[in-house]
């Protein structure tokens, strides 16, 4: 039946939309990481250079979660 296929496709698109919310969460996570780094760097400028690598690692982990949610959204949209 055509209705069952349409319902499956609608569910896939709704799931992809919900999975893409994770990309917004990654943007918020990156903002928190950089904001806390800047807060600490302004309080103690001498230690800022040593924390730069930690900031980039935090950004990479947050962006990896965003890319993962993007891949899940793509899989839900095109794997049905």
C-alpha atoms as a printed R data frame, in Angstrom:
   type eleno elety resid chain resno      x      y      z
1  ATOM     1    CA   UNK     A     1  0.000  0.000  0.000
2  ATOM     2    CA   UNK     A     2  1.135  3.520 -0.736
3  ATOM     3    CA   UNK     A     3  0.048  4.879  2.623
4  ATOM     4    CA   UNK     A     4  2.459  2.648  4.540
5  ATOM     5    CA   UNK     A     5  5.392  3.841  2.437
6  ATOM     6    CA   UNK     A     6  4.371  7.451  2.913
7  ATOM     7    CA   UNK     A     7  4.150  6.969  6.679
8  ATOM     8    CA   UNK     A     8  7.616  5.413  6.745
9  ATOM     9    CA   UNK     A     9  9.014  8.294  4.725
10 ATOM    10    CA   UNK     A    10  7.292 10.834  6.979
11 ATOM    11    CA   UNK     A    11  8.753  9.105 10.037
12 ATOM    12    CA   UNK     A    12 12.200  9.166  8.465
13 ATOM    13    CA   UNK     A    13 11.946 12.886  7.784
14 ATOM    14    CA   UNK     A    14 10.686 13.605 11.310
15 ATOM    15    CA   UNK     A    15 13.541 11.556 12.753
16 ATOM    16    CA   UNK     A    16 16.034 13.388 10.549
17 ATOM    17    CA   UNK     A    17 14.679 16.715 11.757
18 ATOM    18    CA   UNK     A    18 14.985 15.646 15.374
19 ATOM    19    CA   UNK     A    19 18.496 14.308 14.781
20 ATOM    20    CA   UNK     A    20 19.532 17.624 13.272
21 ATOM    21    CA   UNK     A    21 18.755 19.317 16.597
22 ATOM    22    CA   UNK     A    22 22.068 17.808 17.719
23 ATOM    23    CA   UNK     A    23 23.875 20.132 15.324
24 ATOM    24    CA   UNK     A    24 22.463 23.094 17.224
25 ATOM    25    CA   UNK     A    25 23.571 21.447 20.450
26 ATOM    26    CA   UNK     A    26 27.091 21.186 19.054
27 ATOM    27    CA   UNK     A    27 27.088 24.898 18.295
28 ATOM    28    CA   UNK     A    28 26.013 25.642 21.863
29 ATOM    29    CA   UNK     A    29 28.746 23.310 23.137
30 ATOM    30    CA   UNK     A    30 31.426 25.062 21.095
31 ATOM    31    CA   UNK     A    31 30.192 28.398 22.391
32 ATOM    32    CA   UNK     A    32 30.453 27.171 25.967
33 ATOM    33    CA   UNK     A    33 33.962 25.791 25.458
34 ATOM    34    CA   UNK     A    34 35.305 28.966 23.877
35 ATOM    35    CA   UNK     A    35 33.448 31.220 26.302
36 ATOM    36    CA   UNK     A    36 34.899 29.427 29.315
37 ATOM    37    CA   UNK     A    37 38.360 29.515 27.747
38 ATOM    38    CA   UNK     A    38 38.098 33.256 27.218
39 ATOM    39    CA   UNK     A    39 36.828 33.748 30.746
40 ATOM    40    CA   UNK     A    40 39.808 31.875 32.152
41 ATOM    41    CA   UNK     A    41 42.255 33.583 29.796
42 ATOM    42    CA   UNK     A    42 41.087 37.013 30.886
43 ATOM    43    CA   UNK     A    43 41.442 36.071 34.550
44 ATOM    44    CA   UNK     A    44 44.917 34.566 34.154
45 ATOM    45    CA   UNK     A    45 46.583 35.615 30.886
46 ATOM    46    CA   UNK     A    46 49.827 33.846 31.753
47 ATOM    47    CA   UNK     A    47 48.128 30.434 31.726
48 ATOM    48    CA   UNK     A    48 46.120 31.063 28.527
49 ATOM    49    CA   UNK     A    49 48.801 29.731 26.195
50 ATOM    50    CA   UNK     A    50 48.879 26.394 28.005
51 ATOM    51    CA   UNK     A    51 45.123 25.948 27.757
52 ATOM    52    CA   UNK     A    52 44.787 26.602 24.029
53 ATOM    53    CA   UNK     A    53 45.308 22.950 23.094
54 ATOM    54    CA   UNK     A    54 42.669 21.906 25.628
55 ATOM    55    CA   UNK     A    55 40.241 24.382 24.090
56 ATOM    56    CA   UNK     A    56 40.776 22.938 20.612
57 ATOM    57    CA   UNK     A    57 40.264 19.392 21.921
58 ATOM    58    CA   UNK     A    58 36.982 20.487 23.498
59 ATOM    59    CA   UNK     A    59 35.896 22.115 20.241
60 ATOM    60    CA   UNK     A    60 36.766 18.946 18.326
61 ATOM    61    CA   UNK     A    61 34.687 16.748 20.641
62 ATOM    62    CA   UNK     A    62 31.702 19.095 20.443
63 ATOM    63    CA   UNK     A    63 31.914 19.276 16.655
64 ATOM    64    CA   UNK     A    64 32.263 15.496 16.408
65 ATOM    65    CA   UNK     A    65 28.891 15.131 18.109
66 ATOM    66    CA   UNK     A    66 27.401 17.609 15.656
67 ATOM    67    CA   UNK     A    67 28.824 15.704 12.695
68 ATOM    68    CA   UNK     A    68 27.514 12.448 14.165
69 ATOM    69    CA   UNK     A    69 23.990 13.871 14.432
70 ATOM    70    CA   UNK     A    70 24.289 15.129 10.846
71 ATOM    71    CA   UNK     A    71 25.221 11.635  9.667
72 ATOM    72    CA   UNK     A    72 22.298 10.124 11.561
73 ATOM    73    CA   UNK     A    73 19.977 12.637  9.895
74 ATOM    74    CA   UNK     A    74 21.349 11.748  6.467
75 ATOM    75    CA   UNK     A    75 20.982  8.041  7.141
76 ATOM    76    CA   UNK     A    76 17.379  8.511  8.225
77 ATOM    77    CA   UNK     A    77 16.562 10.557  5.155
78 ATOM    78    CA   UNK     A    78 18.195  8.443  2.455
79 ATOM    79    CA   UNK     A    79 18.424  4.895  3.847
80 ATOM    80    CA   UNK     A    80 14.668  4.257  3.823
